[in-house]
Amino acid sequence: MPKSKKSKLRTVATFTSQAFKTVDFEDKPRFRGTFGDDVVLWLMMEMGNDGVDIVPGINQSDDGWYYVFHIGGRRYIAAVNLADPARGLWQVTLERDITGPSAWFGGRRRGVRSPAANALHYVLQRSDKITAVWWYIERDIRAGHEGKGASEPLPTG
């Protein structure tokens, strides 16, 4: 008997915006080519205004910035990177904020729940700074399957 195909929560959002920096004119310490600190600060403020518990401070990663928030009794990371500077295309990936062996073996990518994705989706959808919001299952976007995106993080059907 074939396995039923289980619908998965989409945890990667892409969107376009010209409201955020895609060229760095400031002389401040950062890794080469990392943009998005202004996007992260804006997302933190908007989600915080919606009542999401935001951990103060932003953190830099190899290809962007991230912040931590609590919702539904869990800690999450929202990692932001500039996917395509020419189009002003940004990507936000949601992960669980866990450490130890679970994190080493893919645990950060498992167990993201819909309240986290919905909180981010609500901010992106209502903003006049943001257009073309699409959600993906992480393996699809990594494989370049942009046609597999959907307008919402939750599976339909």
PAPA-959212 format. One record per atom (N, C-alpha, C): residue number from 0; residue in three letters; x, y, z. Coordinates in Angstrom, 1 decimal, decimal comma. Layout:
<recs>
<rec NUM; ALA; <X; Y; Z>>
...
</recs>
This chain:
<recs>
<rec 0; MET; <0,9; -1,2; 0,0>>
<rec 0; MET; <0,0; 0,0; 0,0>>
<rec 0; MET; <0,9; 1,2; 0,0>>
<rec 1; PRO; <0,7; 2,2; -0,9>>
<rec 1; PRO; <1,6; 3,4; -1,0>>
<rec 1; PRO; <1,3; 4,3; 0,2>>
<rec 2; LYS; <2,4; 4,9; 0,6>>
<rec 2; LYS; <2,3; 5,9; 1,7>>
<rec 2; LYS; <1,5; 7,1; 1,2>>
<rec 3; SER; <0,7; 7,7; 2,2>>
<rec 3; SER; <0,0; 8,9; 1,8>>
<rec 3; SER; <1,0; 10,0; 1,8>>
<rec 4; LYS; <0,8; 10,9; 0,9>>
<rec 4; LYS; <1,7; 12,1; 0,8>>
<rec 4; LYS; <1,3; 13,1; 1,9>>
<rec 5; LYS; <2,1; 13,3; 2,9>>
<rec 5; LYS; <1,7; 14,2; 4,0>>
<rec 5; LYS; <2,1; 15,6; 3,5>>
<rec 6; SER; <1,1; 16,5; 3,7>>
<rec 6; SER; <1,4; 17,9; 3,4>>
<rec 6; SER; <2,2; 18,5; 4,5>>
<rec 7; LYS; <3,2; 19,3; 4,1>>
<rec 7; LYS; <4,1; 19,9; 5,0>>
<rec 7; LYS; <3,9; 21,4; 5,1>>
<rec 8; LEU; <4,2; 21,9; 6,3>>
<rec 8; LEU; <4,2; 23,4; 6,5>>
<rec 8; LEU; <5,4; 24,0; 5,7>>
<rec 9; ARG; <5,1; 25,0; 5,0>>
<rec 9; ARG; <6,2; 25,7; 4,2>>
<rec 9; ARG; <6,9; 26,7; 5,2>>
<rec 10; THR; <8,2; 26,6; 5,3>>
<rec 10; THR; <8,9; 27,3; 6,3>>
<rec 10; THR; <9,9; 28,4; 5,7>>
<rec 11; VAL; <9,9; 28,5; 4,4>>
<rec 11; VAL; <10,7; 29,5; 3,7>>
<rec 11; VAL; <9,8; 30,5; 2,9>>
<rec 12; ALA; <9,9; 31,8; 3,3>>
<rec 12; ALA; <9,2; 32,8; 2,6>>
<rec 12; ALA; <10,1; 33,6; 1,7>>
<rec 13; THR; <9,7; 34,0; 0,5>>
<rec 13; THR; <10,4; 34,9; -0,3>>
<rec 13; THR; <9,5; 36,1; -0,6>>
<rec 14; PHE; <10,0; 37,3; -0,7>>
<rec 14; PHE; <9,2; 38,5; -1,1>>
<rec 14; PHE; <10,1; 39,5; -1,7>>
<rec 15; THR; <9,5; 40,4; -2,5>>
<rec 15; THR; <10,3; 41,5; -3,1>>
<rec 15; THR; <10,0; 42,8; -2,3>>
<rec 16; SER; <11,0; 43,6; -2,3>>
<rec 16; SER; <10,8; 44,9; -1,7>>
<rec 16; SER; <12,0; 45,8; -2,1>>
<rec 17; GLN; <11,6; 47,0; -2,4>>
<rec 17; GLN; <12,7; 48,0; -2,6>>
<rec 17; GLN; <12,9; 48,9; -1,4>>
<rec 18; ALA; <12,2; 48,6; -0,3>>
<rec 18; ALA; <12,3; 49,5; 0,9>>
<rec 18; ALA; <13,5; 49,2; 1,7>>
<rec 19; PHE; <14,2; 48,1; 1,4>>
<rec 19; PHE; <15,4; 47,7; 2,2>>
<rec 19; PHE; <16,6; 47,8; 1,4>>
<rec 20; LYS; <17,8; 48,0; 2,1>>
<rec 20; LYS; <19,1; 48,1; 1,4>>
<rec 20; LYS; <19,5; 46,9; 0,7>>
<rec 21; THR; <19,9; 47,0; -0,5>>
<rec 21; THR; <20,5; 45,9; -1,3>>
<rec 21; THR; <21,9; 46,3; -1,7>>
<rec 22; VAL; <22,3; 47,5; -1,4>>
<rec 22; VAL; <23,6; 48,0; -1,7>>
<rec 22; VAL; <24,1; 48,6; -0,4>>
<rec 23; ASP; <25,3; 48,4; 0,1>>
<rec 23; ASP; <25,8; 48,9; 1,3>>
<rec 23; ASP; <26,6; 50,1; 1,2>>
<rec 24; PHE; <26,1; 51,3; 1,6>>
<rec 24; PHE; <26,8; 52,5; 1,5>>
<rec 24; PHE; <27,5; 52,9; 2,9>>
<rec 25; GLU; <27,2; 52,1; 3,9>>
<rec 25; GLU; <27,7; 52,4; 5,2>>
<rec 25; GLU; <29,0; 51,6; 5,5>>
<rec 26; ASP; <29,8; 52,2; 6,3>>
<rec 26; ASP; <31,1; 51,6; 6,6>>
<rec 26; ASP; <30,9; 51,0; 8,0>>
<rec 27; LYS; <30,4; 49,8; 8,1>>
<rec 27; LYS; <30,2; 49,2; 9,4>>
<rec 27; LYS; <30,7; 47,7; 9,3>>
<rec 28; PRO; <31,1; 47,1; 10,4>>
<rec 28; PRO; <31,6; 45,8; 10,4>>
<rec 28; PRO; <30,4; 44,8; 9,9>>
<rec 29; ARG; <30,7; 44,0; 9,0>>
<rec 29; ARG; <29,8; 42,9; 8,5>>
<rec 29; ARG; <30,6; 42,0; 7,6>>
<rec 30; PHE; <30,0; 40,8; 7,5>>
<rec 30; PHE; <30,6; 39,9; 6,5>>
<rec 30; PHE; <30,3; 40,4; 5,1>>
<rec 31; ARG; <31,2; 40,1; 4,2>>
<rec 31; ARG; <31,1; 40,6; 2,9>>
<rec 31; ARG; <29,7; 40,1; 2,3>>
<rec 32; GLY; <29,0; 41,0; 1,7>>
<rec 32; GLY; <27,8; 40,7; 1,0>>
<rec 32; GLY; <26,6; 40,3; 1,9>>
<rec 33; THR; <26,6; 40,6; 3,2>>
<rec 33; THR; <25,5; 40,3; 4,0>>
<rec 33; THR; <24,6; 41,6; 4,2>>
<rec 34; PHE; <23,4; 41,5; 3,7>>
<rec 34; PHE; <22,5; 42,6; 3,9>>
<rec 34; PHE; <21,3; 42,0; 4,6>>
<rec 35; GLY; <20,4; 42,9; 5,1>>
<rec 35; GLY; <19,2; 42,5; 5,7>>
<rec 35; GLY; <19,1; 42,9; 7,2>>
<rec 36; ASP; <20,1; 43,6; 7,7>>
<rec 36; ASP; <19,9; 44,0; 9,1>>
<rec 36; ASP; <18,7; 44,9; 9,3>>
<rec 37; ASP; <18,4; 45,7; 8,3>>
<rec 37; ASP; <17,2; 46,6; 8,3>>
<rec 37; ASP; <15,9; 45,8; 8,2>>
<rec 38; VAL; <16,0; 44,7; 7,4>>
<rec 38; VAL; <14,8; 43,9; 7,2>>
<rec 38; VAL; <14,5; 43,2; 8,6>>
<rec 39; VAL; <15,6; 42,6; 9,2>>
<rec 39; VAL; <15,4; 42,0; 10,5>>
<rec 39; VAL; <14,8; 42,9; 11,5>>
<rec 40; LEU; <15,4; 44,1; 11,6>>
<rec 40; LEU; <14,9; 45,0; 12,6>>
<rec 40; LEU; <13,4; 45,4; 12,4>>
<rec 41; TRP; <13,0; 45,6; 11,1>>
<rec 41; TRP; <11,6; 45,8; 10,8>>
<rec 41; TRP; <10,7; 44,7; 11,1>>
<rec 42; LEU; <11,2; 43,4; 10,8>>
<rec 42; LEU; <10,4; 42,2; 11,1>>
<rec 42; LEU; <10,2; 42,1; 12,6>>
<rec 43; MET; <11,3; 42,3; 13,4>>
<rec 43; MET; <11,2; 42,2; 14,8>>
<rec 43; MET; <10,2; 43,2; 15,4>>
<rec 44; MET; <10,2; 44,4; 14,9>>
<rec 44; MET; <9,3; 45,5; 15,4>>
<rec 44; MET; <7,9; 45,1; 15,1>>
<rec 45; GLU; <7,6; 44,7; 13,8>>
<rec 45; GLU; <6,3; 44,4; 13,4>>
<rec 45; GLU; <5,7; 43,2; 14,2>>
<rec 46; MET; <6,5; 42,1; 14,3>>
<rec 46; MET; <6,1; 40,9; 15,0>>
<rec 46; MET; <5,9; 41,2; 16,5>>
<rec 47; GLY; <6,8; 42,0; 17,0>>
<rec 47; GLY; <6,6; 42,5; 18,4>>
<rec 47; GLY; <5,3; 43,3; 18,7>>
<rec 48; ASN; <5,0; 44,1; 17,7>>
<rec 48; ASN; <3,8; 44,9; 17,8>>
<rec 48; ASN; <2,5; 44,0; 17,7>>
<rec 49; ASP; <2,7; 42,8; 17,1>>
<rec 49; ASP; <1,6; 41,9; 17,1>>
<rec 49; ASP; <1,5; 41,0; 18,3>>
<rec 50; GLY; <2,4; 41,2; 19,3>>
<rec 50; GLY; <2,4; 40,4; 20,5>>
<rec 50; GLY; <3,3; 39,2; 20,6>>
<rec 51; VAL; <4,1; 39,1; 19,5>>
<rec 51; VAL; <5,1; 38,0; 19,5>>
<rec 51; VAL; <6,2; 38,3; 20,4>>
<rec 52; ASP; <6,7; 37,4; 21,3>>
<rec 52; ASP; <7,8; 37,6; 22,2>>
<rec 52; ASP; <9,1; 37,6; 21,4>>
<rec 53; ILE; <9,7; 38,7; 21,2>>
<rec 53; ILE; <11,0; 38,8; 20,5>>
<rec 53; ILE; <12,2; 38,9; 21,4>>
<rec 54; VAL; <13,2; 38,1; 21,2>>
<rec 54; VAL; <14,4; 38,1; 22,0>>
<rec 54; VAL; <15,2; 39,3; 21,5>>
<rec 55; PRO; <15,6; 40,2; 22,4>>
<rec 55; PRO; <16,3; 41,4; 21,9>>
<rec 55; PRO; <17,6; 41,0; 21,2>>
<rec 56; GLY; <18,0; 41,8; 20,2>>
<rec 56; GLY; <19,2; 41,7; 19,5>>
<rec 56; GLY; <19,1; 40,9; 18,2>>
<rec 57; ILE; <20,0; 41,3; 17,3>>
<rec 57; ILE; <20,1; 40,6; 16,0>>
<rec 57; ILE; <21,4; 39,9; 15,9>>
<rec 58; ASN; <21,5; 38,9; 15,1>>
<rec 58; ASN; <22,7; 38,1; 15,0>>
<rec 58; ASN; <23,1; 38,0; 13,5>>
<rec 59; GLN; <24,4; 37,9; 13,2>>
<rec 59; GLN; <24,8; 37,8; 11,8>>
<rec 59; GLN; <25,2; 36,4; 11,5>>
<rec 60; SER; <24,8; 35,9; 10,3>>
<rec 60; SER; <25,2; 34,6; 9,9>>
<rec 60; SER; <26,1; 34,8; 8,6>>
<rec 61; ASP; <26,5; 33,7; 8,0>>
<rec 61; ASP; <27,4; 33,8; 6,8>>
<rec 61; ASP; <26,7; 34,5; 5,7>>
<rec 62; ASP; <25,4; 34,4; 5,5>>
<rec 62; ASP; <24,8; 35,0; 4,3>>
<rec 62; ASP; <23,7; 36,0; 4,7>>
<rec 63; GLY; <23,6; 36,4; 5,9>>
<rec 63; GLY; <22,5; 37,4; 6,3>>
<rec 63; GLY; <22,5; 37,6; 7,8>>
<rec 64; TRP; <21,3; 37,8; 8,3>>
<rec 64; TRP; <21,0; 38,1; 9,7>>
<rec 64; TRP; <19,9; 37,3; 10,2>>
<rec 65; TYR; <19,8; 37,1; 11,5>>
<rec 65; TYR; <18,7; 36,4; 12,0>>
<rec 65; TYR; <18,3; 36,9; 13,4>>
<rec 66; TYR; <17,1; 36,6; 13,8>>
<rec 66; TYR; <16,6; 37,0; 15,2>>
<rec 66; TYR; <15,9; 35,8; 15,7>>
<rec 67; VAL; <15,6; 35,8; 17,0>>
<rec 67; VAL; <15,0; 34,7; 17,7>>
<rec 67; VAL; <13,7; 35,3; 18,3>>
<rec 68; PHE; <12,6; 34,4; 18,3>>
<rec 68; PHE; <11,4; 34,8; 18,9>>
<rec 68; PHE; <10,7; 33,5; 19,5>>
<rec 69; HIS; <9,8; 33,8; 20,4>>
<rec 69; HIS; <9,0; 32,7; 21,1>>
<rec 69; HIS; <7,6; 32,9; 20,7>>
<rec 70; ILE; <7,0; 31,7; 20,3>>
<rec 70; ILE; <5,6; 31,7; 20,1>>
<rec 70; ILE; <5,1; 30,2; 20,3>>
<rec 71; GLY; <3,9; 30,1; 20,9>>
<rec 71; GLY; <3,4; 28,8; 21,1>>
<rec 71; GLY; <4,3; 27,9; 22,0>>
<rec 72; GLY; <5,0; 28,5; 22,9>>
<rec 72; GLY; <5,9; 27,7; 23,8>>
<rec 72; GLY; <7,2; 27,2; 23,2>>
<rec 73; ARG; <7,5; 27,7; 22,0>>
<rec 73; ARG; <8,8; 27,3; 21,4>>
<rec 73; ARG; <9,6; 28,5; 20,9>>
<rec 74; ARG; <10,9; 28,3; 20,8>>
<rec 74; ARG; <11,8; 29,3; 20,3>>
<rec 74; ARG; <12,1; 29,0; 18,9>>
<rec 75; TYR; <12,1; 30,1; 18,1>>
<rec 75; TYR; <12,3; 30,0; 16,6>>
<rec 75; TYR; <13,4; 31,0; 16,2>>
<rec 76; ILE; <14,0; 30,7; 15,1>>
<rec 76; ILE; <15,0; 31,6; 14,4>>
<rec 76; ILE; <14,3; 32,0; 13,1>>
<rec 77; ALA; <14,4; 33,3; 12,8>>
<rec 77; ALA; <14,0; 33,7; 11,5>>
<rec 77; ALA; <15,3; 34,3; 10,8>>
<rec 78; ALA; <15,8; 33,6; 9,8>>
<rec 78; ALA; <17,0; 33,9; 9,2>>
<rec 78; ALA; <16,7; 34,6; 7,8>>
<rec 79; VAL; <17,2; 35,8; 7,7>>
<rec 79; VAL; <16,9; 36,7; 6,5>>
<rec 79; VAL; <18,2; 36,8; 5,6>>
<rec 80; ASN; <18,0; 36,6; 4,3>>
<rec 80; ASN; <19,1; 36,9; 3,4>>
<rec 80; ASN; <18,6; 37,5; 2,1>>
<rec 81; LEU; <19,5; 38,2; 1,5>>
<rec 81; LEU; <19,1; 38,8; 0,2>>
<rec 81; LEU; <19,4; 37,8; -0,9>>
<rec 82; ALA; <18,3; 37,3; -1,5>>
<rec 82; ALA; <18,5; 36,2; -2,5>>
<rec 82; ALA; <18,8; 36,7; -3,9>>
<rec 83; ASP; <18,3; 37,8; -4,2>>
<rec 83; ASP; <18,6; 38,4; -5,6>>
<rec 83; ASP; <18,6; 39,9; -5,5>>
<rec 84; PRO; <19,8; 40,6; -5,4>>
<rec 84; PRO; <19,8; 42,0; -5,2>>
<rec 84; PRO; <19,2; 42,8; -6,4>>
<rec 85; ALA; <19,3; 42,3; -7,6>>
<rec 85; ALA; <18,8; 43,0; -8,8>>
<rec 85; ALA; <17,2; 43,1; -8,7>>
<rec 86; ARG; <16,6; 42,1; -8,2>>
<rec 86; ARG; <15,1; 42,1; -8,1>>
<rec 86; ARG; <14,6; 42,5; -6,7>>
<rec 87; GLY; <15,5; 42,8; -5,8>>
<rec 87; GLY; <15,1; 43,1; -4,4>>
<rec 87; GLY; <14,4; 41,9; -3,8>>
<rec 88; LEU; <14,9; 40,7; -4,1>>
<rec 88; LEU; <14,2; 39,5; -3,6>>
<rec 88; LEU; <14,9; 39,0; -2,3>>
<rec 89; TRP; <14,1; 38,9; -1,2>>
<rec 89; TRP; <14,5; 38,5; 0,1>>
<rec 89; TRP; <14,0; 37,2; 0,4>>
<rec 90; GLN; <14,7; 36,5; 1,3>>
<rec 90; GLN; <14,3; 35,1; 1,7>>
<rec 90; GLN; <14,3; 35,1; 3,3>>
<rec 91; VAL; <13,3; 34,5; 3,9>>
<rec 91; VAL; <13,3; 34,3; 5,3>>
<rec 91; VAL; <13,0; 32,8; 5,6>>
<rec 92; THR; <13,9; 32,2; 6,3>>
<rec 92; THR; <13,8; 30,8; 6,7>>
<rec 92; THR; <13,5; 30,7; 8,1>>
<rec 93; LEU; <12,5; 29,9; 8,5>>
<rec 93; LEU; <12,1; 29,7; 9,9>>
<rec 93; LEU; <12,7; 28,3; 10,3>>
<rec 94; GLU; <13,3; 28,4; 11,5>>
<rec 94; GLU; <13,9; 27,1; 12,1>>
<rec 94; GLU; <13,6; 27,2; 13,6>>
<rec 95; ARG; <13,7; 26,0; 14,2>>
<rec 95; ARG; <13,6; 25,9; 15,7>>
<rec 95; ARG; <14,9; 26,4; 16,2>>
<rec 96; ASP; <14,9; 27,0; 17,4>>
<rec 96; ASP; <16,1; 27,4; 18,0>>
<rec 96; ASP; <16,4; 26,4; 19,1>>
<rec 97; ILE; <17,2; 25,4; 18,7>>
<rec 97; ILE; <17,6; 24,3; 19,5>>
<rec 97; ILE; <19,1; 24,1; 19,4>>
<rec 98; THR; <19,6; 23,4; 20,4>>
<rec 98; THR; <21,1; 23,2; 20,4>>
<rec 98; THR; <21,3; 21,7; 20,7>>
<rec 99; GLY; <22,5; 21,3; 20,6>>
<rec 99; GLY; <22,9; 19,9; 20,9>>
<rec 99; GLY; <22,7; 19,0; 19,7>>
<rec 100; PRO; <22,8; 17,7; 20,0>>
<rec 100; PRO; <22,7; 16,7; 19,0>>
<rec 100; PRO; <21,5; 16,8; 18,0>>
<rec 101; SER; <20,3; 17,2; 18,6>>
<rec 101; SER; <19,1; 17,3; 17,8>>
<rec 101; SER; <19,4; 18,4; 16,7>>
<rec 102; ALA; <20,0; 19,5; 17,0>>
<rec 102; ALA; <20,3; 20,5; 16,0>>
<rec 102; ALA; <21,3; 20,0; 15,0>>
<rec 103; TRP; <22,3; 19,2; 15,4>>
<rec 103; TRP; <23,3; 18,7; 14,5>>
<rec 103; TRP; <22,7; 17,8; 13,4>>
<rec 104; PHE; <21,6; 17,1; 13,7>>
<rec 104; PHE; <21,1; 16,2; 12,8>>
<rec 104; PHE; <19,7; 16,6; 12,2>>
<rec 105; GLY; <19,6; 17,9; 11,9>>
<rec 105; GLY; <18,5; 18,4; 11,2>>
<rec 105; GLY; <17,3; 18,8; 12,0>>
<rec 106; GLY; <17,4; 18,8; 13,4>>
<rec 106; GLY; <16,3; 19,1; 14,2>>
<rec 106; GLY; <15,8; 20,5; 14,1>>
<rec 107; ARG; <16,7; 21,5; 13,7>>
<rec 107; ARG; <16,2; 22,8; 13,6>>
<rec 107; ARG; <15,2; 23,0; 12,5>>
<rec 108; ARG; <15,3; 22,2; 11,5>>
<rec 108; ARG; <14,3; 22,3; 10,4>>
<rec 108; ARG; <13,0; 21,5; 10,6>>
<rec 109; ARG; <13,1; 20,6; 11,6>>
<rec 109; ARG; <11,9; 19,8; 11,9>>
<rec 109; ARG; <11,1; 20,4; 13,0>>
<rec 110; GLY; <9,8; 20,4; 13,0>>
<rec 110; GLY; <9,1; 20,8; 14,2>>
<rec 110; GLY; <8,7; 22,3; 14,2>>
<rec 111; VAL; <8,9; 23,0; 13,1>>
<rec 111; VAL; <8,4; 24,3; 13,0>>
<rec 111; VAL; <6,9; 24,2; 12,9>>
<rec 112; ARG; <6,2; 25,0; 13,7>>
<rec 112; ARG; <4,7; 24,8; 13,8>>
<rec 112; ARG; <4,1; 26,1; 13,1>>
<rec 113; SER; <2,8; 25,9; 12,8>>
<rec 113; SER; <2,1; 26,9; 12,0>>
<rec 113; SER; <2,0; 28,3; 12,7>>
<rec 114; PRO; <1,9; 28,4; 14,1>>
<rec 114; PRO; <1,9; 29,7; 14,6>>
<rec 114; PRO; <3,1; 30,6; 14,3>>
<rec 115; ALA; <4,2; 30,0; 14,2>>
<rec 115; ALA; <5,4; 30,8; 13,8>>
<rec 115; ALA; <5,3; 31,3; 12,4>>
<rec 116; ALA; <5,0; 30,4; 11,5>>
<rec 116; ALA; <4,8; 30,8; 10,1>>
<rec 116; ALA; <3,7; 31,8; 9,9>>
<rec 117; ASN; <2,6; 31,6; 10,6>>
<rec 117; ASN; <1,5; 32,5; 10,4>>
<rec 117; ASN; <1,8; 33,9; 10,9>>
<rec 118; ALA; <2,6; 34,0; 12,0>>
<rec 118; ALA; <3,0; 35,3; 12,6>>
<rec 118; ALA; <3,8; 36,1; 11,5>>
<rec 119; LEU; <4,8; 35,4; 10,9>>
<rec 119; LEU; <5,6; 36,0; 9,9>>
<rec 119; LEU; <4,7; 36,3; 8,6>>
<rec 120; HIS; <3,9; 35,4; 8,2>>
<rec 120; HIS; <3,0; 35,6; 7,1>>
<rec 120; HIS; <2,1; 36,9; 7,2>>
<rec 121; TYR; <1,6; 37,0; 8,4>>
<rec 121; TYR; <0,7; 38,1; 8,7>>
<rec 121; TYR; <1,4; 39,5; 8,5>>
<rec 122; VAL; <2,6; 39,6; 9,0>>
<rec 122; VAL; <3,4; 40,8; 8,8>>
<rec 122; VAL; <3,7; 41,1; 7,4>>
<rec 123; LEU; <4,2; 40,0; 6,6>>
<rec 123; LEU; <4,5; 40,2; 5,2>>
<rec 123; LEU; <3,3; 40,6; 4,4>>
<rec 124; GLN; <2,2; 40,0; 4,6>>
<rec 124; GLN; <1,0; 40,2; 3,8>>
<rec 124; GLN; <0,4; 41,6; 4,0>>
<rec 125; ARG; <0,4; 42,1; 5,2>>
<rec 125; ARG; <-0,3; 43,4; 5,4>>
<rec 125; ARG; <0,6; 44,6; 5,1>>
<rec 126; SER; <1,9; 44,4; 4,8>>
<rec 126; SER; <2,8; 45,6; 4,6>>
<rec 126; SER; <2,7; 46,1; 3,2>>
<rec 127; ASP; <2,7; 47,4; 3,1>>
<rec 127; ASP; <2,8; 48,0; 1,8>>
<rec 127; ASP; <4,2; 48,1; 1,3>>
<rec 128; LYS; <5,2; 47,7; 2,1>>
<rec 128; LYS; <6,6; 47,6; 1,7>>
<rec 128; LYS; <6,9; 46,3; 0,9>>
<rec 129; ILE; <6,0; 45,4; 1,0>>
<rec 129; ILE; <6,3; 44,0; 0,6>>
<rec 129; ILE; <5,4; 43,6; -0,6>>
<rec 130; THR; <5,9; 43,0; -1,6>>
<rec 130; THR; <5,1; 42,4; -2,7>>
<rec 130; THR; <5,6; 41,0; -3,0>>
<rec 131; ALA; <4,7; 40,3; -3,7>>
<rec 131; ALA; <5,1; 38,9; -4,2>>
<rec 131; ALA; <5,6; 38,0; -3,1>>
<rec 132; VAL; <4,8; 37,8; -2,1>>
<rec 132; VAL; <5,1; 36,8; -1,0>>
<rec 132; VAL; <4,8; 35,4; -1,5>>
<rec 133; TRP; <5,8; 34,6; -1,4>>
<rec 133; TRP; <5,7; 33,1; -1,7>>
<rec 133; TRP; <6,3; 32,3; -0,7>>
<rec 134; TRP; <5,7; 31,2; -0,4>>
<rec 134; TRP; <6,1; 30,2; 0,6>>
<rec 134; TRP; <6,6; 28,9; 0,0>>
<rec 135; TYR; <7,6; 28,3; 0,6>>
<rec 135; TYR; <8,2; 27,1; 0,0>>
<rec 135; TYR; <8,5; 26,1; 1,1>>
<rec 136; ILE; <8,5; 24,8; 0,7>>
<rec 136; ILE; <9,1; 23,8; 1,5>>
<rec 136; ILE; <10,6; 24,0; 1,2>>
<rec 137; GLU; <11,4; 23,9; 2,3>>
<rec 137; GLU; <12,9; 24,3; 2,1>>
<rec 137; GLU; <13,6; 23,5; 1,0>>
<rec 138; ARG; <13,3; 22,2; 1,0>>
<rec 138; ARG; <14,0; 21,4; 0,0>>
<rec 138; ARG; <13,7; 21,8; -1,5>>
<rec 139; ASP; <12,5; 22,3; -1,7>>
<rec 139; ASP; <12,1; 22,7; -3,0>>
<rec 139; ASP; <12,8; 24,0; -3,4>>
<rec 140; ILE; <12,9; 25,0; -2,5>>
<rec 140; ILE; <13,5; 26,3; -2,9>>
<rec 140; ILE; <15,0; 26,0; -3,0>>
<rec 141; ARG; <15,6; 25,2; -2,2>>
<rec 141; ARG; <17,1; 24,9; -2,3>>
<rec 141; ARG; <17,4; 24,2; -3,7>>
<rec 142; ALA; <16,4; 23,4; -4,2>>
<rec 142; ALA; <16,6; 22,7; -5,4>>
<rec 142; ALA; <16,2; 23,6; -6,6>>
<rec 143; GLY; <15,8; 24,8; -6,4>>
<rec 143; GLY; <15,5; 25,7; -7,5>>
<rec 143; GLY; <14,1; 25,6; -8,0>>
<rec 144; HIS; <13,3; 24,9; -7,3>>
<rec 144; HIS; <11,9; 24,6; -7,8>>
<rec 144; HIS; <11,0; 25,8; -7,4>>
<rec 145; GLU; <11,2; 27,0; -7,9>>
<rec 145; GLU; <10,4; 28,1; -7,5>>
<rec 145; GLU; <8,9; 28,0; -7,9>>
<rec 146; GLY; <8,6; 27,1; -8,9>>
<rec 146; GLY; <7,3; 26,9; -9,3>>
<rec 146; GLY; <6,4; 26,1; -8,3>>
<rec 147; LYS; <7,1; 25,6; -7,3>>
<rec 147; LYS; <6,4; 24,8; -6,2>>
<rec 147; LYS; <6,0; 25,7; -5,1>>
<rec 148; GLY; <6,1; 27,0; -5,2>>
<rec 148; GLY; <5,7; 27,9; -4,1>>
<rec 148; GLY; <4,2; 28,1; -4,0>>
<rec 149; ALA; <3,8; 28,6; -2,9>>
<rec 149; ALA; <2,3; 28,9; -2,6>>
<rec 149; ALA; <2,2; 30,2; -1,9>>
<rec 150; SER; <1,0; 30,8; -2,0>>
<rec 150; SER; <0,8; 32,1; -1,4>>
<rec 150; SER; <0,7; 32,1; 0,1>>
<rec 151; GLU; <0,6; 30,9; 0,7>>
<rec 151; GLU; <0,5; 30,8; 2,2>>
<rec 151; GLU; <1,4; 29,7; 2,7>>
<rec 152; PRO; <1,8; 29,8; 4,0>>
<rec 152; PRO; <2,6; 28,8; 4,5>>
<rec 152; PRO; <1,9; 27,4; 4,8>>
<rec 153; LEU; <0,6; 27,5; 5,0>>
<rec 153; LEU; <-0,1; 26,2; 5,3>>
<rec 153; LEU; <-0,5; 25,5; 4,1>>
<rec 154; PRO; <-0,4; 24,2; 4,1>>
<rec 154; PRO; <-0,8; 23,4; 3,0>>
<rec 154; PRO; <-2,3; 23,5; 2,8>>
<rec 155; THR; <-2,7; 23,4; 1,5>>
<rec 155; THR; <-4,1; 23,5; 1,2>>
<rec 155; THR; <-4,6; 22,1; 0,8>>
<rec 156; GLY; <-5,9; 21,9; 1,0>>
<rec 156; GLY; <-6,5; 20,7; 0,5>>
<rec 156; GLY; <-6,7; 19,7; 1,5>>
</recs>
